[in-house]
Amino acid sequence: MKKLLLSALLFGGLLSQANAQLEDGSIAPNFTVTAYQPWLSTAGANGNGTYTLYDYLDQGYTVILDVSATWCGPCWNYHLTGHLDNAYINHGPTGYPGVSENTTNKLMVIWVEGDGQTADATMLDGQGSIGNWIEPNTTLGQIKFPMANPASNIATQINNGYEIAYFPTVYRICPNRTVTEIGSATATAIVNGLGQCPSPASEPIDVAALKYGGETVHCEGSYTPKVQIQNNGTTPLTSATISISQGGSVVSTGTYTGNLATYGVATVDCSPIANFQGGALSITVSTVDDANAANNTLSANVGLATNAISQFVSVHIVTDRYGTETTWKLKNSNGTVVQQGGPYQDMSANGTTAQPVVYAELNPTECYTLEVIDSYGDGMCCTYGNGSYAVKDANGTTLVTGGEFASLAKGAFKTGVLNVSESSFTAFNVFPNPATESVNVVFDAISSDFQIQLVDITGRLMNTQVLSGVSGTQTVTFPVSNLAKGSYIVKIIGEGYTATRNVVVK
């Protein structure tokens, strides 16, 4: 079903590209929409049926934002549960239509039609709609929280700002503007989640350590920590100090100066850490007369990149059922994409597909980062198949690997360097693998002699070819249809060095 939703979203031309969801802890963009329900035409913070996100956040409300589509089955099913309606009736703004007199007055709910091509009549069970969205059944009656069908440009603004990749997408937005995706949460979960928001700004001076902004994987050498701070005070924040410790010792500091309004955010580059080897960092933010020390700390864990044996690597992608959601990019130390892949094809059932291995010759002794993106936001593993990603060096050593993540996974490694003799055959490819009729061995040669062997797992020589004084890309083919099914080893021997690859005959 998620494939259907994403495909329909892209087919409708709503987004310029398939995005991952807005990262938890990000700052919510502001927007204004108008309620479609006629009975809410005199409601809203301005009493005219319009609803502006920041108006409610500034009043201390937590806002639940549901971006859905009238043609979306899971959206309709969630709508019919009444979870949003229930939470809104009992915890919505005092005095709003349909809200209980005994409300806790802590919550606001805004529903947005994310398909900018939807006609108003569709909201009332028009053509292309699953049902009557504003009066779905006799149990729910008239929906009390505002449901908006914005113009195409506003829908696009919201979709892009919140990086909507599928419907429904449901966010909890705290008064300090930070977002958390909560999925199709129950009314109980929504209400319990209110306690996870920090208290609204109430003191004149209150600085908060909001988020760690530095890279979470470091290659080598000097490392610059970055910390995102927020003014949680009611007066402008003009200065703050950041202290970063590791193992009880201060290793980096930073200073903010400026004029940060209430809920304003700034990212501070702290002093570099020389010869950083990764590990846990403890961050403390402070300012003069800070009223709340509880929000001054956070922690981060920075991994250290693995070293490759050479400049030759291979990228291995195994997709789950929804291969169209998976893309990847390999970037050099300047952030330039040097290799990329995906999206791939979907499967008809849950399972995995091993995609063709991508081989790359990179710059020696340079740092590289693999970024793997899942447009749906549920990674490559494990509900729909045990998908995975990996980068391996010429010896088959795994440098980066994973599969369980949300929208984005990153891994870094540093390339090594081989001498001419080694590099002349270390970067070689064996395909197809598994093989049935024949197996091809492709490698780069630099004016040297080579012996290419096919041996079984006991070391028995099955076939061999010799190349003398060759340069450039070489291809050697071994017939395997007459061999017993099983595992074999391809060897390239030259200049005193040997490299191997495994191949399966079936």
Order of alpha helices (4+ residues) and beta strands (2+ residues): alpha-beta-beta-alpha-beta-alpha-alpha-beta-beta-alpha-beta-beta-alpha-beta-beta-beta-beta-beta-beta-beta-beta-beta-beta-beta-beta-beta-beta-beta-beta-beta-beta-alpha-beta-beta-beta-beta-beta
